[in-house]
């Protein structure tokens, strides 16, 4: 099975991206958090697929499952 999320120091300074694109996991998360729909993301990024969005979300969920506590201020979640 091919890797959907990849990272290379040569692409976006090593940020995780959807393979074959320069679309970062970070960008997908930011745009969804800002209220864009999946349909809008797909329309605006022809190289992006539903599989890529799902992989980005799974990657992000996996990344925050580490045994680390992230202190968050009330302002950060508002």
Order of alpha helices (4+ residues) and beta strands (2+ residues): beta-beta-alpha-alpha-alpha-alpha
